[in-house]
Amino acid sequence: MLTATLLLTVFPFAMIYSAATDLLEMKIENRIMIVLAATFVPAAFLIGMPWQVFASHLLLGFVCLCVTFAMFAAGWMGGGDAKLIAATALWFGPSMLAVEYLLYGALMGGGLTIVILLMRGQLLPITGVDFVDRLMEKDTGVPYGIALGAAGLVVYSQSFWLTAAVG
């Protein structure tokens, strides 16, 4: 029961919360990444993940953090997005799940970017709704956490984690 509760709540909630806060505030809070990283350890233990597989998940998370931090330092992505990718990669490990996550994130993020750019070309930031007006401003970035959160939910729904929770 504890395993199912952990697996059915923490990761999905973290993805939804990250997407929502990025949309509304243009930031992804560090505590979400801390929760994802901290709950990965007991989740892996509860499903009986072999230590070699566990280590490979840690390694991928670290590699993703290094790569995405470099991308953040270059100004190519936000810091919250970089940390969210790394924390999510920790859960998916070096598998097709991680590849699918990055692919879905890129595709959904590209679609989101196109929609926002089209809207910015048509609408003025005068709706009176703070987050909508912020999105319509030309110098505002794209809340990529929406795409990363959605991609995480799609991939997680097809993962061994969900199988372990309901199986």
Phi, psi and omega in degrees: 000317178297317180299311181299317180298313180299312185287332181271352183242309192297302183297310179301317179298319180298320179293316180295315181296318179298315179297316182294315181291327177292320177296311187280327187237355184059038174205153175242122188288142180301327183298334177293317179293324177295316178297314179299313181292318183290326181276344176300319184299304179294328178297315179297318178297316184294330179268358178077035180294127177300149185298328179294320178292317177304313180297322179293326176295316178299317180297315180296318178302317180293316179298315179298321178297317179296314181294313182289330175295320177296321177294322175296314180298328178280352180085016183272343180205163179283157180294321178296319178298317180299314181290325179294318177300315181296316180293324178289320178299327176304317180288322185275335176066181181283082183211179176296337177300316179294320178296314179298319179301312180295321179293310178298319178299317179294314180294313179294321178294321176296316177297316178300316179299315179298315179299313181296318179295320176296318179295320179297329178285343185247334187243148174264150179282066182227030183282338184088355176260115189309308186290328178291314178299321179297318179295330183278347178288134187296333183267003179276143177287185178257131180285079185296342178300335176297311180293320180294320177295315179296317178298318178299318179294318180298311183290318180300324181294344180248012190263170175295335179297314180292322176300317179294327182287321185257349185272000000 
